[in-house]
Amino acid sequence: MMQSCTVTLSFSAAKRLPDFDGNCKHVHGYGHKIEVTFAPKGSDGDLVVDFYKVKNVLGQWIDGHWDHTILLHEKDKSLGNLIAQHTGQTPFYFDTSPTAENLAKFLCTQICPELLPQVICIKVRVYDNPEVWAEFSV
């Protein structure tokens, strides 16, 4: 068995899925909840990671990049530029569609390893609402 710990964070953001055949192709917003699960590097010890450090480090990144902005595919830069001009927001661009699945994968494979290299991110769950979520795990 492996030890792990999970931290829950939340943020609000708008997004658009340009290639989606349904309402999500329009700009819409969510109050996202995310759960990020970590395992220790190396042998199990008494503590996987300090919960408060994770909440602080990852929470600051989310607040600074995703919270109260718009998440867009990079092919939506013209829309992002208009939004930035009118609202002062800085859109966050992905090289793929900003689905919950892709947000989870991005956090698990790119952001967490960069911000928290002392542990291994093994799973990220992104909730679009309390009843539905997407998950990425290694």
C-alpha positions in Angstrom: 0.0 0.0 0.0 1.1 3.5 -0.7 0.5 6.6 1.4 -1.2 9.5 -0.2 -2.8 12.8 0.7 -5.4 14.9 -1.0 -5.9 18.6 -1.0 -9.1 20.3 -2.2 -9.1 23.8 -3.8 -11.7 25.8 -5.7 -11.8 28.5 -8.3 -14.3 30.2 -10.6 -13.6 30.7 -14.3 -15.3 31.0 -17.6 -14.3 28.9 -20.6 -15.4 27.9 -24.1 -15.0 24.6 -25.9 -14.7 25.6 -29.5 -15.0 22.2 -31.0 -17.9 21.0 -28.8 -21.2 20.2 -30.4 -23.5 21.6 -27.7 -23.9 24.5 -25.3 -20.3 24.3 -24.1 -19.2 25.8 -27.4 -20.4 29.1 -25.9 -18.6 31.1 -23.2 -19.9 29.8 -19.9 -18.7 29.7 -16.3 -18.2 27.3 -13.5 -17.4 27.2 -9.8 -14.8 24.5 -10.1 -13.6 22.3 -7.2 -10.4 20.4 -7.6 -8.9 17.5 -5.6 -5.2 16.9 -6.0 -3.7 13.7 -4.6 0.0 13.3 -3.9 2.3 10.4 -3.0 5.8 10.5 -1.5 8.9 10.2 -3.5 10.9 7.3 -2.2 10.0 5.3 0.9 6.9 6.0 2.9 7.5 8.2 5.9 5.3 9.8 8.5 4.2 12.7 6.3 3.6 12.8 2.5 3.5 16.6 2.3 2.4 19.6 4.4 -1.2 20.2 3.5 -0.9 23.9 4.1 2.2 24.2 1.9 0.3 22.5 -0.9 -2.8 24.7 -0.4 -0.6 27.8 -0.3 1.7 27.0 -3.3 -0.9 25.5 -5.6 -3.7 27.8 -4.4 -1.6 30.9 -5.3 -0.9 29.5 -8.7 -4.6 28.8 -9.4 -5.6 32.2 -8.0 -3.0 33.9 -10.2 -3.7 32.0 -13.4 -7.2 30.5 -13.5 -9.4 32.1 -10.8 -11.9 34.7 -12.2 -10.6 34.7 -15.7 -11.4 32.8 -18.9 -9.8 29.5 -20.0 -9.5 29.2 -23.7 -8.0 27.1 -26.5 -5.1 28.9 -28.1 -7.1 29.1 -31.4 -9.5 31.4 -29.5 -6.9 34.2 -29.1 -9.0 36.7 -30.9 -11.8 36.2 -28.4 -9.3 36.3 -25.6 -7.9 39.6 -26.8 -11.3 41.2 -27.0 -12.1 40.0 -23.4 -8.7 41.3 -22.2 -9.3 44.7 -23.9 -12.8 45.1 -22.3 -12.3 43.6 -18.9 -8.6 43.8 -18.2 -8.5 40.0 -17.5 -5.6 37.9 -18.7 -7.0 34.8 -20.4 -5.2 31.5 -19.9 -4.6 29.6 -23.1 -4.2 25.8 -23.5 -2.9 24.0 -26.6 -6.1 21.9 -26.4 -9.7 22.5 -25.4 -10.1 23.6 -21.7 -12.2 20.6 -20.7 -12.3 19.4 -17.1 -10.3 16.4 -18.4 -7.6 18.6 -19.8 -7.5 20.8 -16.8 -6.9 17.8 -14.6 -4.1 16.4 -16.9 -2.4 19.8 -17.1 -2.3 20.3 -13.3 -1.1 16.7 -12.7 1.6 16.5 -15.4 2.8 20.1 -15.7 1.9 22.4 -12.8 2.2 20.1 -9.7 5.6 18.7 -10.7 7.0 22.2 -11.2 5.5 23.7 -8.1 5.9 20.7 -5.7 8.8 18.6 -6.9 9.3 16.9 -3.5 6.2 14.8 -4.1 4.5 12.9 -6.9 1.1 14.1 -8.1 -0.8 10.9 -8.7 -4.3 12.1 -9.4 -6.3 15.3 -10.1 -10.1 15.4 -10.1 -11.8 18.5 -11.5 -15.5 19.1 -10.7 -17.6 21.1 -13.1 -20.4 20.9 -10.5 -21.0 18.7 -7.4 -22.4 15.9 -9.6 -19.9 15.6 -12.4 -16.1 15.5 -12.6 -13.2 14.4 -14.7 -10.1 12.7 -13.4 -6.6 12.2 -14.5 -4.2 9.8 -12.7 -0.8 8.5 -13.4 
